[in-house]
Amino acid sequence: MKALLHIAARSAWNRRGTLMLVVLSIALATALLLGLERLRTDVRSSFTAAVSGTDLVVGARTGPVQLMLYAVFRVGGATNNIQIDSVKAIAEHRAVRWVVPIALGDSHRGHPVIGTTPAYFEHFMYGDRQPLALQQGRAFSGTLDGLYEAVLGAEVAEALGYTLGQKITLTHGLGAAPGDLAAEHADKPFTVVGILARTGTPVDRSVHVSLQAIEAIHLDWVGGAPLPAAAGLKIAPEFARKFDLEPKQVTAVMVGLKSRAAVFAVQRFVASYEPEPLLAVLPGVALDELWQAVGLGEKALLAISGLVALVSLASLVAVVLAGLNERRRELAVLRAVGAGPRQVLVLLATEGALVTLCGALLGAALAAAAVLAAGPWVQQRFGIGLQAGAPTPEQWGLFAAVLAAGMLASLVPGWRAYRLSLADGLSPRT
């Protein structure tokens, strides 16, 4: 067997130019398979880790997935806001431990702005129930004296080069272009008082201010447009504190319960709340619905990658079969010196297996290199943390499937060589 392996390796080396193209084809197919599987796994992990410790997310009545997307992942927009009286009613429920209201709708240089309360930094958790931590500075005070204070996510501070004490201005709306003076709240700048540690969640891409600050910057705005300064209707930042800045509406509410057993009771209470239509969703259930919605797309991408791998293996079969006629004398000599038909079959199958193994290993290396190279960019652009760790069980399964398929494909030319007779090899037909 050792001699056959040596012969197979030497024979493959003699045809290295053609076989290297096959190896590269298999490598690219394997890298595509493993890369998509890693991306699929890490996308799910990033979404699942975005919020933990929150029992319910409450918002205006809409789809559960849509509510989770805009309230937690800052994707899309709310169909409607909810009244602050509704938030208070939920907070007064006997099973509720804490509520954290959030107000969305503004941005800063393309990053979403979240209006919330200091309780956000106390109760919001991510990953395996990890609390938010400040890398620098402190949380905003939530008082009138600290009305114009902002806490930045790690990615915002890093991408824009912000430091503590720096002045920033917010932009009205999520779709306004950075630098659009008509949409900026330039008359009410904020001071950066804190920078959060990196979490790998949408928190990193967000700017956090108080709910009172959101009210203050919109005092002199009506219908999504600022009141004309020439008419003397602009309100100076220092005078905004004299107004009632208690928010009238918020976008959504994160709810923590005293006991997980009460989750369905509180959910029914929210669903039957009479003053306005509300929806309370369990984050885990909503994420499951999201995966069901995108599951077909995942399977389609994986199927396409599998077809690419099959085409690559088919090229291996085609190359070996095409070169079989040229190797008839080589195989005949092997038969003449005592190699049996089964050994010839093993020889051809071993060659194909070696080519497949080289291609699969190169593909795995390419996939790992792509994760290392593209990981920071994907994290910054999409908030998805690609893990360059040990292969997952699914990746091992795909790698083994490629090897098994390559070995099976190698049996085709091996079986063809097995059927060649000694006389055919010594006197090949032309």
GIHUKA-V821861 format. One record per backbone hydrogen bond with DSSP energy under -1.0 kcal/mol. CO is the residue of the C=O (numbers start at 1). NH is the residue of the N-H. If there is no record, write none. Layout:
co->CO nh->NH
co->CO nh->NH
This chain:
co->1 nh->5
co->2 nh->6
co->3 nh->7
co->4 nh->8
co->5 nh->9
co->6 nh->10
co->7 nh->11
co->8 nh->12
co->9 nh->13
co->10 nh->14
co->13 nh->16
co->15 nh->19
co->16 nh->20
co->18 nh->22
co->19 nh->23
co->20 nh->24
co->21 nh->25
co->22 nh->26
co->23 nh->27
co->24 nh->28
co->25 nh->29
co->26 nh->30
co->27 nh->31
co->28 nh->32
co->29 nh->33
co->30 nh->34
co->31 nh->35
co->32 nh->36
co->33 nh->37
co->34 nh->38
co->35 nh->39
co->36 nh->40
co->37 nh->41
co->38 nh->42
co->39 nh->43
co->40 nh->44
co->41 nh->45
co->42 nh->46
co->43 nh->47
co->44 nh->48
co->45 nh->49
co->49 nh->127
co->56 nh->255
co->57 nh->281
co->58 nh->253
co->59 nh->279
co->63 nh->67
co->64 nh->68
co->65 nh->69
co->66 nh->70
co->67 nh->71
co->68 nh->72
co->68 nh->73
co->69 nh->75
co->82 nh->250
co->83 nh->87
co->84 nh->88
co->85 nh->89
co->86 nh->90
co->87 nh->91
co->88 nh->92
co->90 nh->93
co->93 nh->96
co->95 nh->258
co->98 nh->256
co->100 nh->254
co->102 nh->251
co->102 nh->252
co->103 nh->115
co->106 nh->113
co->107 nh->171
co->108 nh->111
co->111 nh->108
co->112 nh->207
co->114 nh->209
co->115 nh->103
co->116 nh->211
co->117 nh->120
co->119 nh->123
co->120 nh->124
co->125 nh->52
co->126 nh->130
co->127 nh->129
co->130 nh->126
co->133 nh->197
co->136 nh->195
co->144 nh->147
co->148 nh->191
co->150 nh->193
co->150 nh->194
co->151 nh->208
co->152 nh->196
co->153 nh->157
co->154 nh->158
co->155 nh->159
co->156 nh->160
co->157 nh->162
co->163 nh->166
co->166 nh->192
co->168 nh->190
co->170 nh->185
co->171 nh->107
co->177 nh->180
co->179 nh->181
co->180 nh->183
co->183 nh->172
co->185 nh->188
co->190 nh->168
co->191 nh->150
co->192 nh->165
co->193 nh->138
co->194 nh->152
co->195 nh->135
co->195 nh->136
co->201 nh->204
co->202 nh->205
co->203 nh->206
co->204 nh->156
co->206 nh->153
co->207 nh->114
co->208 nh->151
co->209 nh->116
co->210 nh->214
co->211 nh->215
co->212 nh->216
co->213 nh->217
co->216 nh->219
co->218 nh->221
co->220 nh->227
co->222 nh->225
co->225 nh->222
co->228 nh->233
co->229 nh->232
co->236 nh->240
co->239 nh->242
co->240 nh->243
co->248 nh->84
co->250 nh->82
co->252 nh->102
co->253 nh->58
co->254 nh->100
co->255 nh->55
co->255 nh->56
co->256 nh->97
co->256 nh->98
co->259 nh->262
co->260 nh->263
co->262 nh->266
co->263 nh->267
co->264 nh->268
co->265 nh->269
co->266 nh->270
co->267 nh->271
co->268 nh->272
co->270 nh->273
co->277 nh->61
co->279 nh->59
co->281 nh->57
co->282 nh->286
co->283 nh->287
co->284 nh->288
co->285 nh->289
co->286 nh->290
co->287 nh->291
co->288 nh->292
co->289 nh->293
co->290 nh->294
co->291 nh->295
co->294 nh->298
co->295 nh->299
co->296 nh->300
co->297 nh->301
co->298 nh->302
co->299 nh->303
co->300 nh->304
co->301 nh->305
co->302 nh->306
co->303 nh->307
co->304 nh->308
co->305 nh->309
co->306 nh->310
co->307 nh->311
co->308 nh->312
co->309 nh->313
co->310 nh->314
co->311 nh->315
co->312 nh->316
co->313 nh->317
co->314 nh->318
co->315 nh->319
co->316 nh->320
co->317 nh->321
co->318 nh->322
co->319 nh->323
co->325 nh->328
co->327 nh->331
co->328 nh->332
co->329 nh->333
co->330 nh->334
co->331 nh->335
co->332 nh->336
co->333 nh->337
co->334 nh->339
co->335 nh->338
co->340 nh->344
co->341 nh->345
co->342 nh->346
co->343 nh->347
co->344 nh->348
co->345 nh->349
co->346 nh->350
co->347 nh->351
co->348 nh->352
co->349 nh->353
co->350 nh->354
co->351 nh->355
co->352 nh->356
co->353 nh->357
co->354 nh->358
co->355 nh->359
co->356 nh->360
co->357 nh->361
co->358 nh->362
co->359 nh->363
co->360 nh->364
co->361 nh->365
co->362 nh->366
co->363 nh->367
co->364 nh->368
co->365 nh->369
co->366 nh->370
co->367 nh->371
co->368 nh->372
co->369 nh->373
co->370 nh->374
co->371 nh->375
co->374 nh->378
co->375 nh->379
co->376 nh->380
co->377 nh->381
co->378 nh->382
co->378 nh->384
co->379 nh->383
co->392 nh->396
co->393 nh->397
co->394 nh->398
co->395 nh->399
co->396 nh->400
co->397 nh->401
co->398 nh->402
co->399 nh->403
co->400 nh->404
co->401 nh->405
co->402 nh->406
co->403 nh->407
co->404 nh->408
co->405 nh->409
co->406 nh->410
co->409 nh->412
co->410 nh->414
co->411 nh->415
co->412 nh->416
co->413 nh->417
co->414 nh->418
co->415 nh->419
co->421 nh->425
co->422 nh->426
co->423 nh->427
